[in-house]
Amino acid sequence: MAVDLIIKASSIITMDPANPRAEAVAVDSAAGTIAGVGSLADLQAAHAGVAVNDLGDTVLMPGLIDPHSHPALSGLSTQSPAYWIAPYVGFPTYADVTAYFQKLEKETPAGVPLMFNGLDRILHGAPELTNLDLDVFFPDRPVVVMDNSGHEAYFNTANIKALGWVDGKPPADPVGASFGRNADGTSNGRAYEVAALFIAGAPVLAALAQHPLKPVAEWYKLMASNGITATSEHTYQGNQLKAYIAMAMAPDSPLRISLYHMSIEADCDQPVQTPIAPNKLKKQGIKLWADGSPWVGTIAASFPYLDNDTTRNAAIKIGPGGEGEMNYTRAQLDAILDKLTPSGYQMAFHCNGDVGMDVVLDAYEHALNKFKLIGTDHRWRIEHMGACRADQFERAAALGVGLSMSPFQFIYWGDKLDGEMFPTEIGSQWQRVGDAFRSGAVVSFHNDGSVSPPIPLLNWQSTTTRQTSSGKVHGANQAISLDDAIKAHTVNAAHMLHRDDEIGSIEVGKLADFCELSSDPYLADLHKITEQVKVLGTWVGGKKINLNNFMAQIEAMDPTEHKDLPNHVHSSKKCC
């Protein structure tokens, strides 16, 4: 290796159990790899004359990894010219949201469509909107409001007209998704699940996309500013490929991307060819959806919601929903896995409810046995698992299935979950991360794109304390160690993406991806990690990332090459 740089820090957290701490790391910048890890004196002796970059008090650790995200969709739906209205980004109440609606209706030129993301029926206390509700605020311009869950969208009459639906009637429901309909078959301004959401929102997104790559780049920037150097696209579809190639080609591109192809695309089991090195951009798996979201009442669970003002206002069916909330029958899942498994791609199943978890595990076990994958390194995954149980995690571990968990569900909704949406014995235990780690399965954490801000350090803080954003503690028995929490965004997350030979720890031969922190998280008050520890920057492939340069590089690209990016899944697409 041609070492041309030695980086020294006050301490280096390697996440390598054989060598957990170091003082310096030697880098081969041309290859983008780590050539040595140890003391400064030893590395200087081994590489005489090589320049040393002394980071002073900075603590260096592996670049952080979010193994389940949606960068393209998140950027297009939350960054300018779209508007992010989630409770945790400055709109705590529905009154705040509607005041913002009124403000933008007055300030935005006539005819210009508007896109909003982040309406939350639970946290905002917002109703399940219809086209008529939105017509009050937006009588003429097309408007789409994405639910914070990512599983529902609301749109006005002008958007229905823009969609060109004959007599205002939606097309046939895509597989695994649906449109809301009035008794006469006309649209009520609602769409449910990913395929339908993309159809409903496409005209507005397309109309707003002056430079389609810029809002995506803003999301990249947001992730990188929180220490993330690798993530995934869990709603990948073919029309996104050019965009992801372009993003990867920017000299200061801050993220490595793993693509998970949506199963609703007919070619989801086919390889993706790119001119980009696989360590920067590669297709890794296939994404499927078992059930929906807790916040809109569409999880396949064995228990009901509590019947109160919160759930009634959110139009949540009390339930329990059981298998009736599954997007697919077990027979359909078997057929899908029969077709997809021979591709060799990693399967990743969205699932929140305990009933859904049983069905997914049954389907996984059937397919893994049928194709003789039990005991192999298949790394199939399950995503979210808000209401799932310890015994289910143990069963997943026995099957070699990874647990990709969602601390944000607990962080932002924990106070509502415990005693308001569900009885304490269920709600306090939501996101059983302690049970997950105790199961022996590989456990990673994610923020799910725009469903929550991509802040790994907040995930560390909350999973070690079981403290919600309000400061309240729920289910202290599910707290984990800081070491496990950090693993969930480093070595375990790398394993989940099948990149553990490349990233996740600071070891010789791995890629030189680093996160710079202001201080050592192991010395911080667990309740104040986000206050006491700050992300100072990231490195990718041995290069310190300049996010301002990255944004300029993206803005300099020809936007016409990517004008079709916002045109998402068409209803003619068939499930695999």
C-alpha positions in Angstrom: 0.0 0.0 0.0 1.2 3.5 -0.9 0.7 5.4 2.3 0.5 9.1 1.8 -1.3 10.3 4.9 -1.3 9.6 8.6 -4.2 10.9 10.6 -3.8 11.5 14.4 -6.6 12.1 16.8 -6.9 12.4 20.6 -8.4 8.9 20.4 -9.5 6.5 17.6 -12.5 4.2 18.3 -11.8 1.4 15.9 -14.8 -0.9 16.6 -12.3 -3.7 16.1 -12.4 -6.0 19.2 -8.8 -7.1 18.6 -7.6 -3.5 18.7 -10.3 -1.3 20.2 -8.4 2.0 20.5 -5.6 3.6 18.6 -3.8 7.0 18.3 -3.3 7.2 14.5 -4.4 5.6 11.2 -2.3 5.4 8.0 -4.2 5.9 4.7 -3.5 5.1 1.1 -5.5 7.9 -0.5 -5.2 6.6 -4.0 -6.8 3.3 -3.1 -9.0 5.0 -0.4 -8.1 2.3 2.1 -6.6 2.0 5.6 -3.0 0.8 5.6 -2.2 0.9 9.3 -3.7 1.4 12.7 -1.8 2.0 15.9 0.4 4.5 17.7 1.7 7.6 15.9 5.3 6.6 16.6 4.8 3.1 15.1 3.1 4.4 12.0 5.7 7.1 11.4 8.4 4.6 11.8 6.8 2.4 9.2 6.0 5.2 6.8 8.9 7.7 7.1 8.3 11.1 5.7 4.6 10.8 5.3 2.6 13.9 6.3 0.7 13.8 9.5 -2.8 15.5 9.8 -3.2 16.1 13.6 -6.9 16.5 14.4 -6.1 17.8 17.9 -8.9 17.0 20.4 -11.0 15.3 17.8 -12.1 11.7 18.4 -12.1 9.6 15.2 -14.3 6.6 14.7 -15.7 4.6 11.7 -18.0 6.5 9.4 -21.6 5.9 10.7 -24.0 3.8 8.7 -27.7 4.1 8.3 -28.7 0.8 6.7 -32.3 1.7 5.8 -33.0 5.0 4.2 -34.6 6.6 1.2 -32.3 9.4 0.1 -33.9 10.3 -3.3 -37.5 10.3 -2.1 -36.6 12.0 1.2 -34.8 14.8 -0.6 -37.5 15.3 -3.2 -40.3 15.3 -0.6 -38.7 17.4 2.2 -36.1 19.7 0.8 -36.8 22.9 -1.1 -39.0 23.4 -3.1 -40.9 20.8 -1.0 -41.8 21.6 2.6 -41.0 19.5 5.6 -43.8 19.9 8.3 -42.9 17.1 10.7 -43.5 17.9 14.4 -39.8 17.7 15.2 -38.7 20.2 12.6 -40.7 23.2 13.8 -44.4 22.3 13.5 -45.4 20.7 16.8 -49.2 21.1 16.4 -51.8 20.8 13.6 -52.6 24.5 14.1 -48.9 25.2 13.2 -49.3 23.2 10.1 -52.6 24.8 8.9 -51.2 28.3 9.6 -48.2 27.3 7.4 -50.7 26.1 4.7 -52.5 29.5 4.8 -49.2 31.4 4.7 -47.9 29.5 1.6 -51.2 29.7 -0.2 -50.9 33.5 0.0 -47.2 33.7 -0.8 -46.9 31.2 -3.6 -47.7 32.3 -7.2 -51.0 31.0 -8.6 -50.8 27.6 -10.2 -47.5 26.6 -8.6 -48.1 23.2 -6.9 -47.0 22.5 -3.4 -45.6 19.4 -1.8 -45.5 18.8 2.0 -44.1 15.9 4.0 -44.5 15.0 7.6 -48.1 15.4 8.6 -48.6 13.2 11.7 -52.1 12.2 12.8 -50.8 11.1 16.2 -48.2 13.8 17.1 -50.0 16.7 15.4 -53.4 15.6 16.4 -54.3 15.9 12.7 -57.3 14.3 11.0 -57.0 11.9 8.2 -57.4 14.5 5.4 -59.5 14.2 2.3 -59.4 16.2 -0.9 -62.2 18.3 0.4 -60.3 19.1 3.6 -57.3 20.3 1.5 -59.5 22.2 -0.9 -60.3 24.6 2.0 -56.7 25.7 2.1 -55.7 25.1 -1.5 -58.7 25.6 -3.9 -56.9 25.8 -7.2 -53.2 24.6 -7.1 -52.3 20.8 -7.0 -51.2 19.9 -3.5 -49.9 16.7 -2.0 -49.3 16.1 1.7 -47.2 13.0 2.6 -48.0 11.4 5.9 -45.1 11.2 8.3 -45.3 7.5 8.3 -44.5 7.3 4.6 -47.5 5.0 4.2 -50.2 7.4 3.3 -50.6 10.6 1.2 -53.4 13.2 1.0 -54.1 15.4 -2.0 -56.6 18.0 -3.1 -59.1 18.1 -6.0 -56.7 20.1 -8.2 -54.2 17.2 -7.9 -56.8 14.7 -8.9 -57.5 16.7 -12.0 -53.7 17.0 -12.7 -53.5 13.2 -12.5 -56.0 13.0 -15.3 -58.1 10.3 -13.7 -61.2 9.8 -15.8 -64.3 11.1 -13.9 -62.0 11.6 -10.9 -61.7 7.8 -10.4 -58.3 6.3 -9.5 -56.9 3.5 -11.6 -56.9 -0.1 -10.3 -55.0 -0.5 -7.1 -51.3 -1.5 -7.5 -50.3 -4.7 -5.8 -49.7 -4.1 -2.1 -51.2 -0.6 -2.2 -54.5 1.1 -2.7 -56.3 4.4 -3.4 -59.0 5.9 -1.2 -62.4 6.0 -2.9 -65.8 7.5 -2.2 -68.9 5.4 -2.5 -69.3 6.4 -6.2 -65.7 5.3 -7.0 -64.2 8.8 -7.2 -61.0 9.6 -5.3 -61.3 10.9 -1.8 -57.8 12.3 -1.9 -56.0 9.5 -0.2 -53.4 6.9 -1.2 -52.1 4.1 0.8 -48.7 2.3 0.6 -45.7 3.1 -1.5 -46.8 2.2 -5.1 -50.0 4.3 -4.8 -48.2 7.2 -3.1 -45.7 7.5 -5.9 -48.5 7.6 -8.5 -50.5 10.2 -6.5 -47.5 12.5 -5.9 -45.7 12.2 -9.2 -47.2 15.2 -11.0 -46.5 17.6 -8.2 -42.9 16.3 -7.7 -42.3 16.5 -11.4 -43.6 20.1 -11.6 -41.4 21.2 -8.7 -38.2 19.5 -9.9 -36.3 22.5 -11.3 -33.0 20.8 -10.5 -34.1 17.3 -9.3 -30.7 16.4 -7.9 -30.4 19.4 -5.6 -32.9 18.4 -3.0 -31.5 14.9 -3.1 -28.0 16.4 -2.5 -29.4 18.4 0.4 -30.5 15.1 2.0 -27.1 13.6 1.4 -25.6 16.7 3.1 -28.0 16.3 6.1 -27.0 12.7 6.5 -23.3 13.5 6.2 -23.5 16.3 8.7 -24.7 13.8 11.2 -21.7 11.5 10.7 -23.1 9.1 8.1 -20.9 7.9 5.3 -22.9 4.9 4.1 -26.6 4.2 3.7 -29.2 2.5 1.5 -32.0 3.3 -0.8 -34.9 1.1 0.3 -37.3 2.3 -2.3 -35.1 1.9 -5.3 -36.6 1.8 -8.8 -35.0 1.9 -12.2 -35.7 5.5 -12.9 -33.5 6.5 -10.0 -30.4 4.9 -11.4 -29.1 7.9 -13.4 -29.5 10.1 -10.3 -27.6 7.8 -8.0 -24.8 7.4 -10.6 -24.6 11.2 -10.9 -24.5 11.6 -7.1 -21.7 9.1 -6.8 -19.6 10.8 -9.5 -19.4 14.1 -7.6 -15.8 14.3 -6.3 -17.1 15.1 -2.8 -20.0 12.7 -2.8 -20.3 11.9 1.0 -22.3 8.6 0.9 -21.9 5.0 -0.2 -25.2 3.7 -1.4 -26.7 0.2 -1.3 -29.8 -0.2 -3.5 -32.8 -2.3 -2.4 -35.0 -2.8 -5.4 -38.8 -2.5 -4.7 -40.5 -5.8 -5.3 -43.3 -4.1 -7.2 -40.9 -3.6 -10.2 -41.0 -6.3 -12.7 -37.2 -6.4 -13.0 -36.5 -6.3 -9.3 -34.6 -9.6 -9.5 -32.3 -8.5 -12.3 -28.8 -7.0 -11.8 -28.1 -3.3 -12.1 -25.2 -2.2 -14.3 -23.4 1.0 -13.4 -20.0 2.6 -14.2 -19.5 3.3 -10.5 -17.3 1.1 -8.3 -19.4 -1.3 -6.2 -17.9 0.0 -3.0 -19.6 3.3 -3.8 -22.9 2.2 -5.4 -24.3 -1.3 -5.8 -27.6 -3.2 -5.8 -27.7 -5.2 -2.6 -31.3 -6.5 -2.1 -35.0 -6.5 -2.7 -37.5 -4.6 -0.6 -41.0 -6.0 0.3 -43.7 -4.6 2.6 -45.6 -7.0 4.9 -47.8 -4.5 6.7 -48.1 -0.7 7.3 -47.5 1.9 10.0 -48.4 2.1 13.7 -49.3 5.8 13.2 -52.1 5.2 10.7 -53.4 1.9 12.2 -52.2 -0.5 9.5 -49.9 -2.9 11.4 -50.7 -6.6 11.5 -50.9 -7.0 15.2 -52.5 -9.4 17.7 -53.6 -6.6 20.1 -56.0 -3.6 19.6 -55.4 0.1 20.0 -56.9 1.9 22.9 -60.1 3.6 22.1 -59.7 7.3 22.9 -59.7 10.8 21.5 -56.1 10.3 20.1 -56.9 7.1 18.1 -60.4 8.3 17.1 -59.1 11.6 15.8 -56.4 9.8 13.8 -59.1 7.6 12.2 -57.3 4.5 13.5 -59.3 1.2 13.4 -59.2 -0.1 17.0 -58.7 -3.7 15.9 -56.8 -5.9 16.4 -56.1 -6.0 12.7 -54.3 -9.3 12.6 -53.5 -10.7 9.2 -56.2 -8.5 7.7 -53.6 -5.7 7.7 -51.1 -7.6 5.7 -50.3 -6.3 2.2 -49.9 -9.8 1.0 -51.4 -13.2 1.9 -49.0 -15.9 3.0 -49.6 -17.7 -0.4 -48.6 -14.5 -2.2 -45.5 -14.2 -0.1 -44.5 -17.7 -0.9 -45.0 -17.1 -4.6 -43.0 -13.9 -4.4 -40.1 -15.5 -2.6 -40.2 -18.5 -4.9 -39.5 -16.1 -7.8 -37.0 -13.8 -6.1 -34.8 -16.1 -4.0 -32.9 -17.7 -7.0 -31.7 -14.2 -7.8 -29.3 -14.4 -4.8 -30.3 -10.9 -3.6 -30.8 -10.2 0.0 -34.5 -10.0 1.1 -35.6 -7.1 3.3 -39.2 -7.1 4.6 -40.9 -4.1 6.2 -42.8 -5.3 9.2 -44.2 -3.6 12.3 -46.8 -5.9 13.9 -46.3 -9.2 15.8 -48.7 -11.0 13.6 -46.9 -9.7 10.5 -43.6 -10.9 12.0 -45.0 -14.4 12.4 -46.1 -14.5 8.8 -42.8 -13.1 7.5 -40.8 -15.5 9.5 -43.0 -18.4 8.3 -42.5 -17.3 4.7 -38.8 -16.8 5.2 -38.3 -20.2 6.9 -40.2 -21.9 4.1 -38.1 -20.2 1.4 -34.8 -20.6 3.2 -35.5 -24.3 3.6 -36.8 -24.8 0.1 -33.7 -23.2 -1.4 -31.3 -24.8 1.1 -30.1 -21.4 2.5 -30.4 -22.3 6.2 -27.0 -22.0 7.7 -25.6 -20.0 4.8 -24.6 -16.3 4.9 -27.8 -15.1 3.2 -28.3 -12.1 5.6 -32.0 -11.7 4.9 -33.5 -8.8 6.9 -36.6 -7.6 8.6 -37.2 -3.8 9.0 -38.7 -1.8 11.9 -40.4 -4.5 14.1 -42.0 -1.9 16.5 -44.4 -4.4 18.2 -42.4 -7.6 17.8 -41.5 -9.9 20.6 -38.4 -11.5 22.1 -39.3 -15.0 21.0 -39.7 -13.7 17.4 -36.2 -12.1 17.6 -34.8 -15.5 18.8 -36.5 -17.3 15.9 -35.1 -14.7 13.5 -31.6 -15.3 14.9 -31.9 -19.0 14.5 -32.8 -18.5 10.8 -29.9 -16.1 10.3 -32.2 -13.2 9.8 -31.0 -9.7 10.7 -33.0 -7.2 12.8 -33.0 -3.7 11.3 -34.7 -1.7 14.0 -36.2 1.8 14.3 -35.4 3.7 17.6 -37.1 6.8 16.2 -40.5 5.1 16.7 -39.8 5.1 20.4 -37.9 8.5 20.5 -40.7 10.6 19.0 -43.9 8.5 19.7 -42.9 6.8 22.9 -45.0 9.0 25.1 -48.1 8.4 22.9 -47.4 4.6 22.6 -47.2 4.0 26.3 -50.7 4.3 27.8 -52.4 6.4 25.1 -52.2 4.3 21.9 -51.6 1.0 23.7 -51.7 -0.4 27.2 -48.4 0.2 29.1 -47.4 -3.5 28.9 -47.3 -3.1 25.1 -46.5 0.6 24.5 -43.6 0.8 27.0 -41.9 -2.1 25.3 -42.1 -0.7 21.8 -38.9 -1.2 19.9 -37.6 -4.0 22.2 -33.9 -3.3 21.4 -32.8 -5.0 24.6 -34.6 -8.2 23.7 -33.2 -7.9 20.1 -29.6 -7.8 21.2 -30.2 -10.6 23.8 -31.6 -12.8 21.0 -28.2 -13.2 19.4 -29.3 -11.8 16.1 -27.3 -9.0 14.3 -29.1 -5.8 15.2 -28.7 -2.5 13.4 -30.5 0.9 13.8 -31.9 3.2 11.1 -33.9 6.4 10.7 -36.0 5.5 7.6 -35.3 8.5 5.5 -37.6 11.4 6.1 -39.7 9.6 8.7 -37.2 10.9 11.2 -34.1 13.1 11.1 -31.0 11.0 10.4 -29.2 11.4 13.8 -27.3 8.3 14.9 -26.1 10.0 18.1 -29.7 10.5 19.2 -30.4 6.8 18.6 -27.4 6.0 20.9 -28.7 8.4 23.6 -32.3 7.1 23.5 -31.6 3.3 23.3 -29.1 3.4 26.2 -31.5 5.4 28.4 -35.0 4.5 27.0 -35.6 8.2 27.1 -38.0 9.8 24.6 -37.7 13.3 23.1 -39.7 14.7 26.0 -37.2 13.3 28.6 -39.6 10.6 29.9 -38.3 7.0 30.4 -40.4 4.0 29.1 -39.4 0.4 29.3 -36.1 0.7 31.1 -35.7 -3.0 30.8 -35.1 -2.6 27.0 -32.1 -0.3 27.5 -28.8 -1.4 26.0 -25.1 -0.6 26.5 -23.5 2.3 24.6 -21.2 -0.2 22.9 -24.1 -2.1 21.5 -25.8 1.1 20.4 -22.6 2.2 18.5 -22.3 -1.3 17.0 -25.8 -0.8 15.6 -24.6 2.1 13.5 -21.1 0.7 12.6 -20.1 -3.0 12.5 -23.6 -4.4 12.7 -25.0 -1.9 10.1 -22.1 -2.8 7.8 -23.0 -6.5 8.2 -26.6 -5.7 7.4 -25.6 -4.1 4.1 -23.2 -6.9 3.4 -20.3 -4.4 3.5 -18.6 -5.6 6.6 -15.5 -6.4 4.6 -15.3 -2.8 3.5 -16.6 -0.5 6.3 -17.9 -0.4 9.9 -14.6 -0.6 11.7 -11.1 1.0 11.4 -9.0 -2.0 10.3 -6.2 -2.5 7.8 -7.6 -3.2 4.3 -10.9 -1.5 4.9 -12.1 1.7 3.3 -10.9 4.9 5.0 -14.3 6.2 6.0 -14.3 8.1 9.2 -16.5 10.3 11.4 -14.9 13.1 13.4 -16.5 13.8 16.9 -15.8 16.6 19.2 -15.4 14.3 22.2 -15.5 10.7 23.2 -19.1 9.3 23.4 -17.9 6.7 25.9 -17.1 9.6 28.4 -20.4 11.4 27.8 -23.5 11.4 30.1 -25.7 8.9 28.3 -28.7 11.3 28.8 -26.7 14.2 27.1 -24.8 12.5 24.3 -26.3 14.9 21.6 -25.4 17.9 23.8 -21.9 16.8 24.7 -20.7 15.2 21.5 -20.9 16.9 18.1 -20.1 15.6 14.6 -17.3 17.7 13.2 -17.0 16.1 9.7 -16.6 12.9 7.7 -14.0 11.3 5.5 -14.8 8.9 2.6 -12.1 6.9 1.0 -9.4 8.8 2.8 -10.7 12.2 1.7 -12.1 14.8 4.0 -15.5 15.7 2.6 -16.3 19.3 1.9 -20.1 19.5 1.8 -20.2 23.0 0.3 -18.1 21.7 -2.6 -20.4 18.7 -3.0 -23.5 21.0 -3.3 -21.7 23.1 -5.9 -20.7 20.0 -7.9 -24.3 18.8 -7.9 -25.7 22.2 -8.9 -23.3 22.4 -11.8 -24.7 19.2 -13.3 -27.2 19.4 -16.2 -30.7 19.1 -14.6 -32.3 18.0 -17.8 -30.6 14.7 -17.5 -32.7 14.0 -14.5 -36.0 15.5 -15.3 -37.7 12.1 -15.0 -36.5 11.4 -11.5 -39.7 12.5 -9.8 -41.8 10.3 -12.0 -42.1 7.3 -9.7 -43.8 3.9 -10.1 -46.5 3.7 -12.7 -49.6 1.7 -12.0 -48.8 -0.7 -14.8 -45.8 -2.0 -12.9 -46.4 -5.5 -11.7 -45.2 -7.2 -8.6 -42.4 -9.7 -8.8 
